[in-house]
């Protein structure tokens, strides 16, 4: 009986929150969701990222979010701190609740990256794509279908004739700044790195046509972020600190925290043929919602992240489980696949 009630409430909640975007706790592993200007701003040539989140474990219904993204940099020169172009392609699938309400999106992103002095770079990004949404209200159970002793599917729910499936165009933009402690933006973080960004998602406020004859605008989402990473002098240890603020309509989400990293192999600063290998651990907090223990492993261009959201908000009364999240990325630090070799620039 308890699981049946939980399934009803969470399934209905998925519809009440349909205007909100998908989100991940490992925010820096999905830069496309943080800032279009961050596209192509990383050490290396090409990068591929896969991100999956299973939310509300043990809630008798599934909420799954998956992201796949690929990035590359064009006209990038590892020996000179010159401007270049970043390009990225991303796909997201966010589905959940008993109604299987889903949001599938795909986007193409371009960024222009310009040097700002010897160690800084400024990037402006523009992202455009399409999204689709759909759901099946016939899969939901409502209080009006309770006959006093059990659920009766023959009783009309009084919730209308269902949800429309529709598509929409989406445009986003962002400004991103990075300061490197080294002399080249292509070098390993040999001292410290500071990243600051501000982005506007759904800048065109696309129309959401959930019901026939009516529509609503998807609220613009504003994202501000700060990331600071630093090697501890004369040691193999380093730390990363992050803070991200999301504002969308009347919804606010704040995530902050950090990792301590122990480096077992130091990467070369010029060729990139030998890359950092490290193990990191720490925790983040989603303000007023969850504490998020996180581990991260970097090895030969791969980055593996694993985190668990331990809910501390009132949602604990509805379910006992948290949310588990896994991310995997690979960055090519060798010769660029889509460019001439380093020595021929």
C-alpha positions, 0 to 999 in steps of 0.5 A: 500500500505504501509503495502504491501511494508513493507511485501515485504521488511521484508520478503526479509530481513528474507532471507538476515539474514538467517545466523544469530542466534535467540536472546532474549533481556532477555538474562539471562533467556536463559543461553543455548544461553549465555554459555554451561558452565552455565548449572546447575550453579544456586541455586537449583536442577532442572529448567525449562524455557520457553521463547517467543519473538514476534518481529516487531509488526505491521510489517504485518508479523510475526517473532516468537522465542520460547525456551524451556529448562530443566536443572538438577544438578547431585551429587550436595551437598547443605552442601558441596562446592564440584564439580558436573555435570550439564545437560540440554536439550533445543529446539528452534523454530525461524520462521519469514517473509513472506517466513516462514523461520524457524530454529528448533534446539535441543541440549543436554548440559553437564557441569562439575562444580568445586569449586574454593575456598570457594565461587567460582566455575568454569564450562566447558560446551559442547553442541551438537545437531541438527538443521534444516532450511526451507523456502518457497520463493513462498510466497515472493513478489519481485520488479521484479513482479511489473507491474507498477500498481500492483503486478502480480504473473504471472511475474517470480521473477528471484530468482531461484528455492527456498530454500532447507530444510536441517539438520545439526549437531552443537557443542558449548562449553563455560567456566563460572566462578561464585563468590558467596558472601556467603560461599556456591554456593547453598545459596541465594545471601546474599551479591553479585554474579559475573558471567563471561563467554566466549563461542563459538557456532557453533564451528564446523562451520556446512554447510548450504545448502540453494541452490542445488549445493552450500553451506556456513558455519555457522559462529562461534558465540563468546559470552562474558558476565558479570553479577553482582548482589548485595544486598544493605546492611540493606535494602530490595533492590538489583540490577543486572547489565549485559553486553553481547557481541555477535560476529558472522561473520560481525554481532555484538550485544551488550546488557547491562543494569540492574534491581533494585529489591525490596525483599518482602520475604527472602529465607532460605540459607540452606534448600531452603524451603522458597525462595526469593520473589521480584519485579524488574524493569529496562531497557536494551539497544541493542546498536544502535537498541533498548531501552528495559524496563523490569520487573521481578517477583520472587515468590515461585521458579517462575520467570516471565519476561516481556520486550518490545523493543522500536526501536530507529534505522533506522528500525523505518522507516519500522514499528511503532511497537517494540518487546514484550518478555515473559519468565517464569522459575521454579526452584526446591529448595526442595528435588531433583526429580532425586536424593536422599534426602538432608540428605542422601548424 
